[in-house]
Amino acid sequence: MSSSKVDELSRLLVRLQLVPQHQVDICLGQVSRKNCQPEDVLRWFEHKGLLTSYQVGRIEKGEIDGLVLGPYKLMYRNASGSFARVYRACDLRTGRMVGLKVLRQRWSEDRKAVAEFHREAELGKALKHENIVPIYEVGQSNGQHFFSMEFVEGGNLRDFINIRKKLSPQEATKCILDMTSGLDYAFSNGSTHRDLKMTNILMSSQGVAKLVDFGLAGVAEDDRYEGESAQRALEYATLEKNTGAPRNDARSDMYFLGAIYYELLTGIPPLPRTKDRFERSQFSRYQQVRPVRTLEPGLPRSVANIVDKMMQLNPALRYQTPGDALRDLRAAQFEPSPGSERGADDSPADSTRAVNAGDTGPMHTIMCIEPRHKQQDFLREYFSKHGFRVLVLSDVQRGLARLKVTPPDCMVIMGDSLGEGAVKGFHDAQSILEESHASVVLVLGEKQSDLKQRLSETRSARVLVQPVTLRDLRKTVKGLLGAATNGDGTDPSGSALT
């Protein structure tokens, strides 16, 4: 392919504001122009972290329309439904990462679908609460409708529970308390949710549950049509039709909040998941829910009672509003499981183990500093799969600023792509973390191996040199976490750290 194709690609990247002109100049100065192909340019930008694998894939397929919507450039696709898709995007004006919800093209000519989408956005803009994902801006570009919202560095509750399997009563109650607080605020402002489910709850890297997608709140019966809203409202409609409850009843939200609580505590959804519309419309599913204590007999009585009350089929027997449930949830946070009360000779450590009986262990937070997006995904997927809460940042300084406010359990700096900045960041992180139990790992590239001689390791700081597998990195992190817990140089099993 001729150099004219490379020049054409370069102009396209600059015009779309995907890559600044000075980076294009650097790229063209480093690759060989004689045999250079457009794919060589794309790979160079991807390796440098200037383009994501998603962007490169779209460009290679010629699908450039929609890569930039208004002031937002799409970085990755996070979720996809039949109505809309959600992307991680970057605000070109500020550099801030946002979530961008985009109405799918097949609905863009549907007047009711577009109205519903914009209604969801405008409603969300009016709700400002720490347990509700805020919506920033609503717009359209080249016939595509979108709105921006907070990008929650974490994942949805279903992904979270797929990793953890189930939560301790205290953790589950904290999550439900967060959600109930958000629902109570929305209810006080005249809104119900009407689409509560695990995928509509996001868990931040700080462990805060946030509600997203109030799209069906307050939609009148005659405003619904045989499209996405009818699909999403099916469970609510089935429950309300068979229990005599009106639409937009806060007690319907309470039932499905109880269903989420149930699954967090047991790891099993009370209503078996199915995509079949007929099955989802059968009221017998609701009549066959097993009491939560038949699955988890060791639950604190107060927790089991809250779940049972939320999931009463008779709406008159449920909590009547989210606010009615808050007091019971706050009290349940501090009730130990049966048999876990401390005796006179119990040590604090023994008490902690008793309270967490049946749990999969504490979830540690790891913060990875890595500018290359493909490597970010590898780190996020691997450590999430192994039970970590993962925060990924591309800039060392942002990571250091985060350390001063909410330090993770361990910070990992990937030096291969950060150069000398990684070494300085390692030193700065050690200084910041001196007074905490957190730790830091620096992973140097092969060409940086000589830098290790200039770096000192401590009980809470380690330096690794490539080649390093993700398993090696995880073992090092776990060793440091064990040392922080024990206060010496051994991991919890007593083996010396290497």
C-alpha positions, 0 to 999 in steps of 0.5 A: 500500500502506498504512502498516500494511504498512510497520509490519508490515515494520518489526516483522518486520525487528526481530523477525528481528534483520535490522535494529536498532530504532534504524535502523528509526526513522531510516529511517521518519524519513527516508522519506515516510510518506504514500506510503511503500511496503515496497519503499521501506523495503527499498531504503533499508536496502539502500542503507545496507548494512543489508540485502543484495540477497539478503535483500531478494530473499527478503523481497520473495518472502515467503521469510523462513523460514530467513533467520535460523537459530539465532544466524546471519543469512544474508547471501548464498548462496555455493555450492549443491549437491544436498545442501547450500547454503553461505551467508555469514552473520553471527553475531548474538552477535558480529558475526563473518562465518562460512560456514554450510552448510545441509542442503537441505530435501529431505534433512531428513526423510532419517535417513541424510542428516541423520546424514551431515551431522552426522557431517561437522560433528562430524568437522570440529570435531575437525580444527584445522589452518591448512590445514583450514577449521575448523567452529565450531558444529552446530545446527538451527532450525525443522527445518533443519540447519546448521553454521558454519565459518570464512568464507574471504575469497577463493574456491575453487580452481576460481574461482581457476584460472579467473582465472589459467588456470595457475600457475607451478611455485613457486605450484602447489607452494606450494598443494599443499604447503598441502593436503598439510600439511592431509591429513597432519594429518588422516591422523595423526588417523585421517581421509582426505578422500575428496572432493578436488577443486578446489571443495573447496579454498578460497584465502584472500586471503593465498594460503593453501590450505585444505581443506573438506568431509571429509564422506565421510572414513571412511564405511564401504561399507555406510553409503553409500546411493544419494544424495549420498554415492554421487554424491560417492564415484564417482571414488574408488570407480572408481579403487579398484575397478579398482586393488585399493585398499581404501576409506579408503586415504590413497593414493586422496587422493594420486591426486586431490591429484596431479590437482589439482596437474596442473591447476594446472600445465597449466590442464587437468584430467587427467580431463575434467569430466563430470556423466554418471555412466556416464562418471565410472565408466569406468576408461578415463578414468584410463588415458588421462591424458597425462603432465604433461610432454607438456603442460608440457615446461618443468616442473622435473623434481622437480615433474613427478616428484611429479605422476607419482608421485601419479597412478600407477595402481598404489597401491603406486607412489604416495606411501603417505601425505601425510607421504611427499610433504611432503619432496619438495614442500618440496624442489621449491619451490626448484628452478628451471625448466629454463633458468632458472638464473642465470648470472654476469651475470644480474640478480635481475630477469632471474632472476625473469622466468625463474622465472615464465616462462609465468605470467600475472604476479604476483597482486596483493592489493587490499583494498576498503572498502565497506559496501554489499553490492551494490557489494562484489559488483561490486568483488569480481567485477570485480577478480577477473576482472582477475587480482587477489586481492580482500579486501572489508571493510565497516569502515574500522577493520577495514581499518586493523587489517589494514594493520598486520598483513598489508598488501595491495598496494593499499587502496581506500576507497569514500568515497560510503558512508563519509562523513568516516570515509573521509577519516580512514581515508585519512590513517591508511592513508597513515601506516601504509603509509609504510614499505611499498610498498603504496598507497591510493586514496580514491574520493569521491562527487560530493557530497564533491568539495570534500573533495579540496582538503583531501587530499594525493596522493603517489606511493602515494596517489591521490584520485578523485572520482565519476563514476569507472568501474571501469576508471578505478579499475583503471587508477589501481590498476595505475599505483600498483602500477607506481610501487611496483615502479619506485620513481618516478612512472611505470608499467612502460611508462614512461607518466607517472601521471595 
